[in-house]
């Protein structure tokens, strides 16, 4: 599973400097972080709508779009996917409630 995400990350990084007329990834990068973040938000909302509607296939498709656009955003922010995976590994075995409480300001 992580191989697929690593391959996606590699493809996105490779297309970052491509011609925006021929590459959707390059087009997103040419528009900058605001547009990339907007697209990520749109995909998140579409995923939620599909989930609330009980549309299993819709959730699968929208979740794929969401992961794609998240990977684009991470690349634009110069954050490797491995950093996110390391954070998830750090949280492994920690209660979600305890982890959340630890992040809340006093």
MOPAC internal coordinates of N, CA, C and O (Angstrom, degrees):
PM7 1SCF
backbone

  N    0.0000 0     0.00 0     0.00 0    0    0    0
  C    1.4464 1     0.00 0     0.00 0    1    0    0
  C    1.5304 1   110.65 1     0.00 0    2    1    0
  O    1.2310 1   119.83 1   131.93 1    3    2    1
  N    1.3309 1   117.94 1   -48.07 1    3    2    1
  C    1.4594 1   118.76 1  -179.58 1    5    3    2
  C    1.5209 1   111.28 1   -66.16 1    6    5    3
  O    1.2310 1   120.33 1   154.17 1    7    6    5
  N    1.3509 1   116.98 1   -25.83 1    7    6    5
  C    1.4658 1   119.06 1   177.42 1    9    7    6
  C    1.5250 1   110.53 1   -60.11 1   10    9    7
  O    1.2310 1   120.51 1   139.30 1   11   10    9
  N    1.3239 1   116.64 1   -40.70 1   11   10    9
  C    1.4596 1   120.83 1   179.93 1   13   11   10
  C    1.5244 1   110.37 1   -62.59 1   14   13   11
  O    1.2310 1   120.34 1   136.38 1   15   14   13
  N    1.3223 1   116.96 1   -43.62 1   15   14   13
  C    1.4666 1   120.00 1   178.69 1   17   15   14
  C    1.5288 1   111.42 1   -67.81 1   18   17   15
  O    1.2310 1   120.52 1   142.07 1   19   18   17
  N    1.3265 1   116.60 1   -37.93 1   19   18   17
  C    1.4731 1   119.69 1   177.16 1   21   19   18
  C    1.5258 1   110.43 1   -64.49 1   22   21   19
  O    1.2310 1   120.28 1   140.18 1   23   22   21
  N    1.3194 1   117.08 1   -39.82 1   23   22   21
  C    1.4648 1   120.84 1   177.60 1   25   23   22
  C    1.5240 1   110.45 1   -65.36 1   26   25   23
  O    1.2310 1   120.63 1   138.38 1   27   26   25
  N    1.3250 1   116.39 1   -41.62 1   27   26   25
  C    1.4675 1   120.62 1   177.06 1   29   27   26
  C    1.5249 1   110.34 1   -60.37 1   30   29   27
  O    1.2310 1   120.66 1   134.13 1   31   30   29
  N    1.3298 1   116.34 1   -45.87 1   31   30   29
  C    1.4616 1   120.41 1   178.72 1   33   31   30
  C    1.5346 1   110.72 1   -58.78 1   34   33   31
  O    1.2310 1   120.40 1   136.05 1   35   34   33
  N    1.3118 1   116.85 1   -43.95 1   35   34   33
  C    1.4598 1   121.57 1   179.26 1   37   35   34
  C    1.5270 1   111.33 1   -61.98 1   38   37   35
  O    1.2310 1   120.67 1   136.58 1   39   38   37
  N    1.3183 1   116.32 1   -43.42 1   39   38   37
  C    1.4637 1   121.14 1   179.01 1   41   39   38
  C    1.5279 1   110.43 1   -62.78 1   42   41   39
  O    1.2310 1   120.55 1   135.43 1   43   42   41
  N    1.3313 1   116.56 1   -44.57 1   43   42   41
  C    1.4687 1   120.78 1  -179.79 1   45   43   42
  C    1.5213 1   110.76 1   -62.48 1   46   45   43
  O    1.2310 1   120.23 1   133.23 1   47   46   45
  N    1.3189 1   117.16 1   -46.77 1   47   46   45
  C    1.4684 1   120.68 1   179.03 1   49   47   46
  C    1.5308 1   110.22 1   -61.20 1   50   49   47
  O    1.2310 1   120.54 1   139.95 1   51   50   49
  N    1.3274 1   116.57 1   -40.05 1   51   50   49
  C    1.4614 1   120.34 1   179.85 1   53   51   50
  C    1.5184 1   113.91 1   -66.88 1   54   53   51
  O    1.2310 1   120.63 1   150.24 1   55   54   53
  N    1.3135 1   116.40 1   -29.76 1   55   54   53
  C    1.4678 1   120.34 1  -178.27 1   57   55   54
  C    1.5238 1   113.32 1   -93.64 1   58   57   55
  O    1.2310 1   120.87 1   176.41 1   59   58   57
  N    1.3027 1   115.95 1    -3.59 1   59   58   57
  C    1.4651 1   121.14 1  -177.22 1   61   59   58
  C    1.5261 1   112.55 1   -53.65 1   62   61   59
  O    1.2310 1   120.31 1   138.88 1   63   62   61
  N    1.3128 1   117.01 1   -41.12 1   63   62   61
  C    1.4601 1   121.12 1  -176.54 1   65   63   62
  C    1.5269 1   112.93 1  -100.41 1   66   65   63
  O    1.2310 1   120.15 1  -167.33 1   67   66   65
  N    1.3183 1   117.32 1    12.67 1   67   66   65
  C    1.4686 1   120.69 1   179.39 1   69   67   66
  C    1.5290 1   110.18 1   -71.37 1   70   69   67
  O    1.2310 1   121.08 1    -2.14 1   71   70   69
  N    1.2980 1   115.55 1   177.86 1   71   70   69
  C    1.4632 1   122.08 1   178.90 1   73   71   70
  C    1.5280 1   109.01 1   -74.35 1   74   73   71
  O    1.2310 1   119.81 1   -59.58 1   75   74   73
  N    1.3326 1   117.96 1   120.42 1   75   74   73
  C    1.4616 1   120.39 1   179.51 1   77   75   74
  C    1.5344 1   113.76 1   -59.61 1   78   77   75
  O    1.2310 1   120.33 1   160.64 1   79   78   77
  N    1.3193 1   116.98 1   -19.36 1   79   78   77
  C    1.4635 1   119.98 1   178.47 1   81   79   78
  C    1.5279 1   111.74 1   -74.88 1   82   81   79
  O    1.2310 1   120.77 1   160.81 1   83   82   81
  N    1.3358 1   116.14 1   -19.19 1   83   82   81
  C    1.4665 1   119.17 1  -176.85 1   85   83   82
  C    1.5295 1   113.43 1  -121.44 1   86   85   83
  O    1.2310 1   119.91 1   176.62 1   87   86   85
  N    1.3248 1   117.78 1    -3.38 1   87   86   85
  C    1.4615 1   120.86 1  -177.23 1   89   87   86
  C    1.5261 1   110.23 1  -134.59 1   90   89   87
  O    1.2310 1   120.85 1   -58.17 1   91   90   89
  N    1.3346 1   115.97 1   121.83 1   91   90   89
  C    1.4585 1   121.10 1   177.65 1   93   91   90
  C    1.5299 1   110.51 1   -61.72 1   94   93   91
  O    1.2310 1   120.48 1   139.42 1   95   94   93
  N    1.3224 1   116.69 1   -40.58 1   95   94   93
  C    1.4702 1   120.77 1   179.13 1   97   95   94
  C    1.5294 1   109.94 1   -60.90 1   98   97   95
  O    1.2310 1   120.48 1   131.61 1   99   98   97
  N    1.3191 1   116.69 1   -48.39 1   99   98   97
  C    1.4685 1   120.17 1   179.75 1  101   99   98
  C    1.5250 1   110.80 1   -62.36 1  102  101   99
  O    1.2310 1   120.42 1   143.55 1  103  102  101
  N    1.3255 1   116.80 1   -36.45 1  103  102  101
  C    1.4648 1   120.84 1   178.05 1  105  103  102
  C    1.5291 1   110.26 1   -62.83 1  106  105  103
  O    1.2310 1   120.39 1   135.91 1  107  106  105
  N    1.3344 1   116.85 1   -44.09 1  107  106  105
  C    1.4637 1   119.84 1   177.29 1  109  107  106
  C    1.5232 1   110.66 1   -61.16 1  110  109  107
  O    1.2310 1   120.42 1   132.49 1  111  110  109
  N    1.3329 1   116.80 1   -47.51 1  111  110  109
  C    1.4640 1   120.14 1  -179.45 1  113  111  110
  C    1.5321 1   111.22 1   -61.35 1  114  113  111
  O    1.2310 1   120.22 1   143.66 1  115  114  113
  N    1.3183 1   117.18 1   -36.34 1  115  114  113
  C    1.4663 1   119.92 1  -179.35 1  117  115  114
  C    1.5250 1   111.83 1   -66.47 1  118  117  115
  O    1.2310 1   120.30 1   155.66 1  119  118  117
  N    1.3293 1   117.03 1   -24.34 1  119  118  117
  C    1.4651 1   121.07 1   180.00 1  121  119  118
  C    1.5229 1   112.55 1   -89.14 1  122  121  119
  O    1.2310 1   120.52 1   168.62 1  123  122  121
  N    1.3366 1   116.62 1   -11.38 1  123  122  121
  C    1.4561 1   120.57 1   173.68 1  125  123  122
  C    1.5142 1   114.90 1    86.94 1  126  125  123
  O    1.2310 1   121.99 1    -3.30 1  127  126  125
  N    1.3266 1   113.80 1   176.70 1  127  126  125
  C    1.4542 1   121.86 1  -175.28 1  129  127  126
  C    1.5293 1   113.90 1   -58.44 1  130  129  127
  O    1.2310 1   118.98 1   140.06 1  131  130  129
  N    1.3362 1   119.55 1   -39.94 1  131  130  129
  C    1.4689 1   117.45 1   180.00 1  133  131  130
  C    1.5383 1   113.01 1   -56.67 1  134  133  131
  O    1.2310 1   120.06 1   136.97 1  135  134  133
  N    1.3179 1   117.48 1   -43.03 1  135  134  133
  C    1.4637 1   120.69 1  -179.80 1  137  135  134
  C    1.5291 1   110.94 1   -70.40 1  138  137  135
  O    1.2310 1   120.69 1   139.78 1  139  138  137
  N    1.3298 1   116.28 1   -40.22 1  139  138  137
  C    1.4682 1   120.17 1   178.40 1  141  139  138
  C    1.5214 1   109.63 1   -61.69 1  142  141  139
  O    1.2310 1   120.20 1   134.52 1  143  142  141
  N    1.3211 1   117.22 1   -45.48 1  143  142  141
  C    1.4684 1   121.23 1   179.15 1  145  143  142
  C    1.5276 1   110.84 1   -64.20 1  146  145  143
  O    1.2310 1   120.21 1   140.49 1  147  146  145
  N    1.3092 1   117.20 1   -39.51 1  147  146  145
  C    1.4678 1   121.19 1   177.77 1  149  147  146
  C    1.5281 1   110.43 1   -60.66 1  150  149  147
  O    1.2310 1   120.46 1   134.36 1  151  150  149
  N    1.3284 1   116.73 1   -45.64 1  151  150  149
  C    1.4684 1   120.47 1   179.66 1  153  151  150
  C    1.5246 1   110.74 1   -62.94 1  154  153  151
  O    1.2310 1   120.03 1   139.70 1  155  154  153
  N    1.3259 1   117.55 1   -40.30 1  155  154  153
  C    1.4552 1   120.68 1   177.55 1  157  155  154
  C    1.5255 1   109.96 1   -61.10 1  158  157  155
  O    1.2310 1   120.48 1   135.64 1  159  158  157
  N    1.3085 1   116.70 1   -44.36 1  159  158  157
  C    1.4562 1   120.92 1   178.56 1  161  159  158
  C    1.5174 1   112.01 1   -62.04 1  162  161  159
  O    1.2310 1   120.05 1   137.84 1  163  162  161
  N    1.3195 1   117.50 1   -42.16 1  163  162  161
  C    1.4621 1   121.42 1   178.42 1  165  163  162
  C    1.5225 1   110.66 1   -60.80 1  166  165  163
  O    1.2310 1   120.86 1   136.13 1  167  166  165
  N    1.3279 1   115.96 1   -43.87 1  167  166  165
  C    1.4674 1   119.57 1  -179.40 1  169  167  166
  C    1.5239 1   111.15 1   -66.98 1  170  169  167
  O    1.2310 1   120.17 1   144.45 1  171  170  169
  N    1.3353 1   117.29 1   -35.55 1  171  170  169
  C    1.4660 1   120.25 1   176.87 1  173  171  170
  C    1.5248 1   110.34 1   -63.08 1  174  173  171
  O    1.2310 1   120.53 1   134.85 1  175  174  173
  N    1.3232 1   116.60 1   -45.15 1  175  174  173
  C    1.4637 1   120.66 1   179.24 1  177  175  174
  C    1.5254 1   110.42 1   -63.30 1  178  177  175
  O    1.2310 1   119.88 1   137.09 1  179  178  177
  N    1.3145 1   117.83 1   -42.91 1  179  178  177
  C    1.4651 1   120.69 1   179.31 1  181  179  178
  C    1.5205 1   111.44 1   -63.70 1  182  181  179
  O    1.2310 1   120.38 1   145.38 1  183  182  181
  N    1.3241 1   116.88 1   -34.62 1  183  182  181
  C    1.4692 1   120.70 1   176.94 1  185  183  182
  C    1.5280 1   109.71 1   -66.03 1  186  185  183
  O    1.2310 1   120.53 1   135.86 1  187  186  185
  N    1.3124 1   116.59 1   -44.14 1  187  186  185
  C    1.4625 1   121.25 1   179.25 1  189  187  186
  C    1.5321 1   110.37 1   -62.48 1  190  189  187
  O    1.2310 1   120.16 1   135.55 1  191  190  189
  N    1.3107 1   117.30 1   -44.45 1  191  190  189
  C    1.4625 1   120.99 1  -179.46 1  193  191  190
  C    1.5213 1   110.36 1   -60.48 1  194  193  191
  O    1.2310 1   120.35 1   135.39 1  195  194  193
  N    1.3241 1   116.93 1   -44.61 1  195  194  193
  C    1.4674 1   120.55 1   178.98 1  197  195  194
  C    1.5284 1   110.51 1   -63.21 1  198  197  195
  O    1.2310 1   120.24 1   140.28 1  199  198  197
  N    1.3236 1   117.15 1   -39.72 1  199  198  197
  C    1.4678 1   120.56 1  -179.91 1  201  199  198
  C    1.5211 1   111.20 1   -65.56 1  202  201  199
  O    1.2310 1   120.27 1   134.34 1  203  202  201
  N    1.3079 1   117.08 1   -45.66 1  203  202  201
  C    1.4639 1   121.34 1  -179.71 1  205  203  202
  C    1.5368 1   110.32 1   -63.72 1  206  205  203
  O    1.2310 1   120.78 1   146.21 1  207  206  205
  N    1.3155 1   116.12 1   -33.79 1  207  206  205
  C    1.4687 1   120.65 1   179.25 1  209  207  206
  C    1.5259 1   112.24 1   -77.29 1  210  209  207
  O    1.2310 1   120.40 1   172.46 1  211  210  209
  N    1.3300 1   116.84 1    -7.54 1  211  210  209
  C    1.4605 1   119.77 1  -178.25 1  213  211  210
  C    1.5195 1   113.14 1    72.12 1  214  213  211
  O    1.2310 1   120.99 1  -155.87 1  215  214  213
  N    1.3300 1   115.72 1    24.13 1  215  214  213
  C    1.4677 1   121.89 1  -178.03 1  217  215  214
  C    1.5310 1   109.26 1   -91.11 1  218  217  215
  O    1.2310 1   120.72 1   -89.16 1  219  218  217
  N    1.3228 1   116.24 1    90.84 1  219  218  217
  C    1.4709 1   121.50 1  -176.08 1  221  219  218
  C    1.5195 1   112.29 1   -57.52 1  222  221  219
  O    1.2310 1   120.28 1   130.77 1  223  222  221
  N    1.3308 1   117.06 1   -49.23 1  223  222  221
  C    1.4708 1   120.32 1  -179.69 1  225  223  222
  C    1.5227 1   110.87 1   -65.11 1  226  225  223
  O    1.2310 1   120.82 1   143.80 1  227  226  225
  N    1.3209 1   116.04 1   -36.20 1  227  226  225
  C    1.4612 1   119.78 1   176.40 1  229  227  226
  C    1.5166 1   111.92 1   -63.41 1  230  229  227
  O    1.2310 1   120.75 1   138.59 1  231  230  229
  N    1.3303 1   116.17 1   -41.41 1  231  230  229
  C    1.4688 1   120.16 1   178.20 1  233  231  230
  C    1.5205 1   110.01 1   -62.70 1  234  233  231
  O    1.2310 1   120.41 1   137.38 1  235  234  233
  N    1.3210 1   116.83 1   -42.62 1  235  234  233
  C    1.4695 1   119.97 1   179.92 1  237  235  234
  C    1.5244 1   110.48 1   -60.61 1  238  237  235
  O    1.2310 1   120.34 1   131.52 1  239  238  237
  N    1.3116 1   116.96 1   -48.48 1  239  238  237
  C    1.4659 1   120.68 1  -179.77 1  241  239  238
  C    1.5117 1   112.99 1   -64.43 1  242  241  239
  O    1.2310 1   121.13 1   135.38 1  243  242  241
  N    1.3220 1   115.44 1   -44.62 1  243  242  241
  C    1.4677 1   118.93 1  -179.46 1  245  243  242
  C    1.5243 1   111.63 1   -69.36 1  246  245  243
  O    1.2310 1   120.30 1   144.20 1  247  246  245
  N    1.3331 1   117.04 1   -35.80 1  247  246  245
  C    1.4658 1   119.82 1   176.81 1  249  247  246
  C    1.5266 1   110.62 1   -63.66 1  250  249  247
  O    1.2310 1   120.40 1   142.37 1  251  250  249
  N    1.3279 1   116.84 1   -37.63 1  251  250  249
  C    1.4663 1   120.09 1   176.04 1  253  251  250
  C    1.5269 1   110.32 1   -63.15 1  254  253  251
  O    1.2310 1   120.66 1   136.04 1  255  254  253
  N    1.3425 1   116.33 1   -43.96 1  255  254  253
  C    1.4663 1   120.02 1   176.70 1  257  255  254
  C    1.5240 1   110.86 1   -61.91 1  258  257  255
  O    1.2310 1   120.61 1   139.93 1  259  258  257
  N    1.3324 1   116.43 1   -40.07 1  259  258  257
  C    1.4597 1   121.58 1   179.85 1  261  259  258
  C    1.5290 1   111.03 1   -63.07 1  262  261  259
  O    1.2310 1   120.29 1   133.54 1  263  262  261
  N    1.3244 1   117.04 1   -46.46 1  263  262  261
  C    1.4686 1   120.14 1   178.44 1  265  263  262
  C    1.5272 1   111.09 1   -63.59 1  266  265  263
  O    1.2310 1   120.57 1   140.40 1  267  266  265
  N    1.3321 1   116.52 1   -39.60 1  267  266  265
  C    1.4615 1   120.55 1   178.07 1  269  267  266
  C    1.5264 1   110.10 1   -59.50 1  270  269  267
  O    1.2310 1   120.51 1   127.62 1  271  270  269
  N    1.3343 1   116.63 1   -52.38 1  271  270  269
  C    1.4561 1   119.62 1  -176.69 1  273  271  270
  C    1.5316 1   112.21 1   -68.99 1  274  273  271
  O    1.2310 1   119.92 1   149.15 1  275  274  273
  N    1.3210 1   117.76 1   -30.85 1  275  274  273
  C    1.4676 1   120.26 1   173.74 1  277  275  274
  C    1.5256 1   109.93 1   -63.93 1  278  277  275
  O    1.2310 1   120.40 1   139.08 1  279  278  277
  N    1.3140 1   116.85 1   -40.92 1  279  278  277
  C    1.4630 1   120.78 1   179.29 1  281  279  278
  C    1.5279 1   110.65 1   -65.78 1  282  281  279
  O    1.2310 1   120.12 1   143.10 1  283  282  281
  N    1.3236 1   117.38 1   -36.90 1  283  282  281
  C    1.4678 1   120.90 1   174.94 1  285  283  282
  C    1.5336 1   109.54 1   -62.95 1  286  285  283
  O    1.2310 1   120.47 1   133.51 1  287  286  285
  N    1.3292 1   116.71 1   -46.49 1  287  286  285
  C    1.4621 1   120.51 1  -179.68 1  289  287  286
  C    1.5272 1   111.24 1   -60.69 1  290  289  287
  O    1.2310 1   120.47 1   135.90 1  291  290  289
  N    1.3237 1   116.70 1   -44.10 1  291  290  289
  C    1.4681 1   119.88 1   178.37 1  293  291  290
  C    1.5234 1   110.93 1   -59.99 1  294  293  291
  O    1.2310 1   120.52 1   137.06 1  295  294  293
  N    1.3202 1   116.60 1   -42.94 1  295  294  293
  C    1.4704 1   120.08 1   179.27 1  297  295  294
  C    1.5299 1   110.33 1   -63.89 1  298  297  295
  O    1.2310 1   120.43 1   139.30 1  299  298  297
  N    1.3181 1   116.78 1   -40.70 1  299  298  297
  C    1.4654 1   120.22 1   179.10 1  301  299  298
  C    1.5254 1   111.51 1   -64.79 1  302  301  299
  O    1.2310 1   120.77 1   149.89 1  303  302  301
  N    1.3167 1   116.14 1   -30.11 1  303  302  301
  C    1.4634 1   121.00 1   178.73 1  305  303  302
  C    1.5298 1   112.54 1   -89.68 1  306  305  303
  O    1.2310 1   120.76 1  -175.26 1  307  306  305
  N    1.3287 1   116.16 1     4.74 1  307  306  305
  C    1.4724 1   122.21 1  -177.55 1  309  307  306
  C    1.5253 1   112.00 1    56.39 1  310  309  307
  O    1.2310 1   121.23 1  -139.47 1  311  310  309
  N    1.3299 1   115.26 1    40.53 1  311  310  309
  C    1.4620 1   121.69 1   176.01 1  313  311  310
  C    1.5198 1   107.73 1  -112.11 1  314  313  311
  O    1.2310 1   119.99 1   -66.49 1  315  314  313
  N    1.3191 1   117.62 1   113.51 1  315  314  313
  C    1.4627 1   118.85 1  -179.90 1  317  315  314
  C    1.5282 1   111.00 1   -70.55 1  318  317  315
  O    1.2310 1   121.08 1   -33.37 1  319  318  317
  N    1.2914 1   115.55 1   146.63 1  319  318  317
  C    1.4590 1   121.72 1   176.94 1  321  319  318
  C    1.5257 1   110.50 1   -54.55 1  322  321  319
  O    1.2310 1   120.46 1   147.71 1  323  322  321
  N    1.3153 1   116.72 1   -32.29 1  323  322  321
  C    1.4680 1   120.30 1   179.70 1  325  323  322
  C    1.5233 1   111.76 1   -61.34 1  326  325  323
  O    1.2310 1   119.52 1   149.74 1  327  326  325
  N    1.3229 1   118.53 1   -30.26 1  327  326  325
  C    1.4635 1   121.29 1   177.93 1  329  327  326
  C    1.5247 1   110.61 1   -68.08 1  330  329  327
  O    1.2310 1   120.46 1   141.15 1  331  330  329
  N    1.3215 1   116.72 1   -38.85 1  331  330  329
  C    1.4642 1   121.06 1   177.77 1  333  331  330
  C    1.5251 1   109.52 1   -68.95 1  334  333  331
  O    1.2310 1   120.37 1   137.91 1  335  334  333
  N    1.3214 1   116.90 1   -42.09 1  335  334  333
  C    1.4625 1   120.27 1   178.96 1  337  335  334
  C    1.5306 1   110.53 1   -63.61 1  338  337  335
  O    1.2310 1   120.28 1   141.44 1  339  338  337
  N    1.3271 1   117.08 1   -38.56 1  339  338  337
  C    1.4650 1   120.36 1   178.07 1  341  339  338
  C    1.5265 1   110.76 1   -63.84 1  342  341  339
  O    1.2310 1   120.36 1   141.87 1  343  342  341
  N    1.3143 1   116.92 1   -38.13 1  343  342  341
  C    1.4648 1   120.08 1   178.10 1  345  343  342
  C    1.5262 1   110.45 1   -66.71 1  346  345  343
  O    1.2310 1   120.09 1   139.93 1  347  346  345
  N    1.3290 1   117.43 1   -40.07 1  347  346  345
  C    1.4670 1   119.98 1   176.53 1  349  347  346
  C    1.5270 1   110.88 1   -63.74 1  350  349  347
  O    1.2310 1   120.79 1   138.79 1  351  350  349
  N    1.3314 1   116.10 1   -41.21 1  351  350  349
  C    1.4670 1   119.89 1   177.59 1  353  351  350
  C    1.5238 1   111.06 1   -63.39 1  354  353  351
  O    1.2310 1   120.32 1   141.88 1  355  354  353
  N    1.3357 1   117.00 1   -38.12 1  355  354  353
  C    1.4585 1   121.02 1   178.75 1  357  355  354
  C    1.5238 1   110.09 1   -61.68 1  358  357  355
  O    1.2310 1   120.69 1   143.37 1  359  358  357
  N    1.3221 1   116.29 1   -36.63 1  359  358  357
  C    1.4599 1   121.13 1  -177.71 1  361  359  358
  C    1.5286 1   113.10 1   -81.20 1  362  361  359
  O    1.2310 1   120.01 1   166.40 1  363  362  361
  N    1.3065 1   117.58 1   -13.60 1  363  362  361
  C    1.4692 1   121.47 1  -178.53 1  365  363  362
  C    1.5277 1   110.21 1   -55.98 1  366  365  363
  O    1.2310 1   120.99 1   -48.21 1  367  366  365
  N    1.3116 1   115.71 1   131.79 1  367  366  365
  C    1.4512 1   120.60 1   177.58 1  369  367  366
  C    1.5176 1   114.38 1    84.02 1  370  369  367
  O    1.2310 1   120.38 1   178.20 1  371  370  369
  N    1.3274 1   116.88 1    -1.80 1  371  370  369
  C    1.4597 1   120.97 1   178.01 1  373  371  370
  C    1.5248 1   107.16 1  -101.12 1  374  373  371
  O    1.2310 1   120.40 1   -47.77 1  375  374  373
  N    1.3050 1   116.84 1   132.23 1  375  374  373
  C    1.4599 1   121.16 1   177.14 1  377  375  374
  C    1.5245 1   109.19 1   -53.98 1  378  377  375
  O    1.2310 1   120.56 1   -45.18 1  379  378  377
  N    1.3134 1   116.54 1   134.82 1  379  378  377
  C    1.4582 1   120.43 1   176.87 1  381  379  378
  C    1.5114 1   112.31 1   -57.87 1  382  381  379
  O    1.2310 1   120.55 1   141.66 1  383  382  381
  N    1.3179 1   116.56 1   -38.34 1  383  382  381
  C    1.4613 1   120.05 1   178.78 1  385  383  382
  C    1.5242 1   111.18 1   -67.35 1  386  385  383
  O    1.2310 1   120.44 1   139.59 1  387  386  385
  N    1.3233 1   116.77 1   -40.41 1  387  386  385
  C    1.4634 1   120.29 1   178.97 1  389  387  386
  C    1.5265 1   110.60 1   -68.14 1  390  389  387
  O    1.2310 1   120.33 1   139.80 1  391  390  389
  N    1.3182 1   116.97 1   -40.20 1  391  390  389
  C    1.4653 1   120.87 1   179.82 1  393  391  390
  C    1.5177 1   109.56 1   -64.33 1  394  393  391
  O    1.2310 1   120.11 1   136.59 1  395  394  393
  N    1.3213 1   117.40 1   -43.41 1  395  394  393
  C    1.4593 1   121.50 1   179.40 1  397  395  394
  C    1.5265 1   110.59 1   -63.55 1  398  397  395
  O    1.2310 1   120.52 1   135.78 1  399  398  397
  N    1.3154 1   116.62 1   -44.22 1  399  398  397
  C    1.4723 1   120.99 1  -179.96 1  401  399  398
  C    1.5309 1   110.99 1   -61.43 1  402  401  399
  O    1.2310 1   120.43 1   144.38 1  403  402  401
  N    1.3176 1   116.79 1   -35.62 1  403  402  401
  C    1.4612 1   120.42 1  -179.71 1  405  403  402
  C    1.5293 1   111.72 1   -67.86 1  406  405  403
  O    1.2310 1   120.06 1   154.76 1  407  406  405
  N    1.3283 1   117.50 1   -25.24 1  407  406  405
  C    1.4682 1   121.32 1   179.88 1  409  407  406
  C    1.5155 1   113.34 1   -86.40 1  410  409  407
  O    1.2310 1   120.05 1   161.92 1  411  410  409
  N    1.3285 1   117.50 1   -18.08 1  411  410  409
  C    1.4614 1   120.70 1  -177.36 1  413  411  410
  C    1.5110 1   110.22 1   -73.24 1  414  413  411
  O    1.2310 1   120.18 1   -44.46 1  415  414  413
  N    1.3392 1   117.26 1   135.54 1  415  414  413
  C    1.4627 1   119.90 1   176.77 1  417  415  414
  C    1.5307 1   110.18 1   -67.17 1  418  417  415
  O    1.2310 1   121.38 1   -29.78 1  419  418  417
  N    1.3101 1   114.96 1   150.22 1  419  418  417
  C    1.4767 1   120.89 1  -179.90 1  421  419  418
  C    1.5012 1   110.84 1   -65.83 1  422  421  419
  O    1.2310 1   120.10 1   180.00 1  423  422  421

